Amino acid sequence: MNKVIALSVVTMLTMVGVSRAAEENAVTKSAVPMQDVLAVKTAELNNTEWTIELKSMAGGKAKAEKDTLHFADGKVSSANMGKAGYGASNFTTRLLEDGALAWETMQSSEKDGIAFWRGDIGADGVMRGVLSKRDLKDNAKDFSFVSTGSKQAAPPAPAPAAPAPVAEPAAVEGK
């Protein structure tokens, strides 16, 4: 009887060990595809335009504001924020547990302050996020946003190539 119990315990421990090894192997194998998924989703975000509606998180009856976000060459810009002196800025991406793509950036304007953007693009293809602005007097304003549409945008035109230098004809001596 003791042999049967001992054999049962050894069998169970072996099964637990095999199960854990399989889990660790699955985690290791899934890490590589997740990086690939992130790279693909980030590339798909490049050269897109998103129409968004911004709403103040302070409450009240403020009207929703429309804006357009442009993603190109690893940078994001906002049409409305551009008018206030905020330039395009680099953004970072990561995958959330549910597979959504999250992006973040910080923009600055010498005349307006600092803006922090964070957005998520879910499986439904809708972008949702938050814009937090701090003006030069350190007053904060927070907005939530949701996309109302998106489209592929033409990639920026490459900079024109510099003209090739023209060689001057060599001077001929004696003439």
C-alpha positions in Angstrom: 0.0 0.0 0.0 2.9 2.4 0.9 4.4 1.6 -2.5 1.1 2.6 -4.3 0.9 5.9 -2.3 4.6 6.6 -3.0 4.1 5.8 -6.7 1.0 8.1 -6.8 2.9 10.9 -5.2 5.8 10.6 -7.6 3.5 10.5 -10.6 1.6 13.6 -9.4 4.9 15.5 -8.9 6.1 14.5 -12.3 2.8 15.7 -13.9 3.1 19.0 -12.0 6.7 19.4 -13.2 5.8 18.6 -16.8 2.8 21.0 -16.6 5.0 23.8 -15.3 7.6 23.2 -18.0 4.9 23.3 -20.6 3.6 26.6 -19.2 7.1 28.1 -19.2 7.7 26.9 -22.7 4.4 28.5 -23.8 5.3 31.8 -22.2 8.7 31.8 -23.9 7.2 31.0 -27.3 4.5 33.7 -26.9 7.1 36.4 -26.1 8.5 36.4 -29.7 5.2 36.6 -31.5 4.0 39.4 -29.2 7.0 41.5 -30.3 6.1 40.8 -33.9 2.4 41.7 -33.2 3.6 45.0 -31.6 5.8 45.8 -34.6 3.0 45.1 -37.1 0.4 47.1 -35.1 2.9 50.0 -34.8 3.6 49.9 -38.5 -0.2 49.9 -39.3 -0.6 53.0 -37.1 2.1 54.9 -39.2 0.7 57.1 -42.0 -2.8 57.2 -40.5 -5.1 60.1 -39.6 -7.7 59.9 -36.8 -10.6 62.2 -36.3 -11.3 62.5 -32.6 -13.7 64.2 -30.3 -12.2 65.7 -27.1 -14.4 66.3 -24.0 -13.3 68.0 -20.9 -13.0 65.8 -17.8 -13.9 68.7 -15.6 -17.5 68.2 -16.3 -19.9 71.0 -17.2 -21.7 71.5 -20.4 -18.6 72.2 -22.6 -19.1 71.3 -26.2 -17.0 68.4 -27.6 -14.0 69.7 -29.6 -13.0 68.0 -32.8 -9.4 67.4 -33.7 -7.3 65.3 -36.1 -4.3 63.2 -35.0 -1.7 62.4 -37.7 0.8 59.5 -37.3 3.7 59.6 -39.6 7.4 58.6 -39.5 7.1 57.5 -35.8 5.7 60.9 -34.8 2.2 62.1 -33.9 0.8 65.6 -34.3 -2.5 67.2 -33.5 -4.1 69.8 -35.9 -5.5 71.9 -33.0 -2.4 71.6 -30.9 -0.2 72.6 -33.8 -2.0 75.9 -34.0 -1.0 76.4 -30.3 2.7 75.8 -31.1 2.9 72.1 -30.3 5.0 70.3 -32.8 5.0 66.6 -33.9 6.6 64.4 -31.3 7.9 60.8 -31.1 5.5 58.3 -29.6 6.0 54.9 -27.9 3.7 51.9 -28.3 3.1 48.8 -26.3 0.6 45.9 -26.3 -2.0 45.7 -23.5 -3.1 42.4 -22.0 -6.2 42.4 -24.1 -4.2 42.9 -27.3 -5.0 46.6 -27.7 -2.3 48.9 -28.9 -1.4 51.7 -26.5 0.6 54.8 -27.5 1.9 57.7 -25.6 3.7 60.9 -26.2 4.6 64.3 -24.7 4.5 67.5 -26.6 5.6 71.0 -25.6 4.9 74.5 -26.7 6.9 77.5 -25.7 3.8 79.7 -25.7 1.2 77.2 -24.3 2.9 74.6 -22.0 3.1 70.8 -22.0 0.6 68.1 -23.3 0.6 64.4 -22.5 -1.3 62.1 -24.8 -2.2 58.4 -24.2 -4.4 56.4 -26.5 -5.5 52.8 -26.9 -6.8 51.2 -30.1 -9.0 48.2 -29.2 -10.1 45.2 -31.2 -13.1 47.3 -32.4 -10.6 49.7 -34.2 -11.7 52.7 -32.1 -9.1 54.8 -30.4 -9.9 56.0 -26.9 -7.6 58.0 -24.6 -6.7 61.0 -22.5 -5.0 64.4 -23.2 -3.6 66.1 -20.1 -2.4 69.7 -20.6 -0.4 71.9 -18.2 -0.2 75.6 -19.1 2.8 77.8 -18.3 1.3 78.7 -15.0 1.0 74.9 -14.1 -2.8 74.8 -14.4 -4.0 71.4 -15.5 -6.8 70.5 -18.0 -7.7 66.9 -18.7 -9.7 65.7 -21.7 -10.9 62.3 -22.7 -11.1 61.5 -26.4 -12.6 58.9 -28.7 -12.1 58.5 -32.5 -15.0 59.0 -34.8 -13.0 57.9 -37.9 -9.7 57.0 -39.3 -8.0 56.6 -42.6 -4.7 55.9 -44.3 -2.8 59.0 -45.1 -0.2 59.4 -47.8 3.3 59.1 -46.5 5.2 62.4 -46.4 7.0 63.2 -49.6 10.7 62.6 -49.4 12.9 65.7 -49.3 14.1 66.8 -52.7 17.6 65.6 -53.5 20.3 68.2 -53.6 21.4 69.0 -57.1 24.7 67.3 -58.1 27.6 69.7 -58.1 28.6 70.9 -61.6 32.3 70.8 -62.4 33.8 73.9 -63.8 35.7 73.3 -67.1 39.5 73.3 -66.5 41.2 76.5 -67.6 43.4 75.9 -70.6 46.8 77.6 -70.4 48.2 79.5 -73.3 45.0 80.8 -74.8 
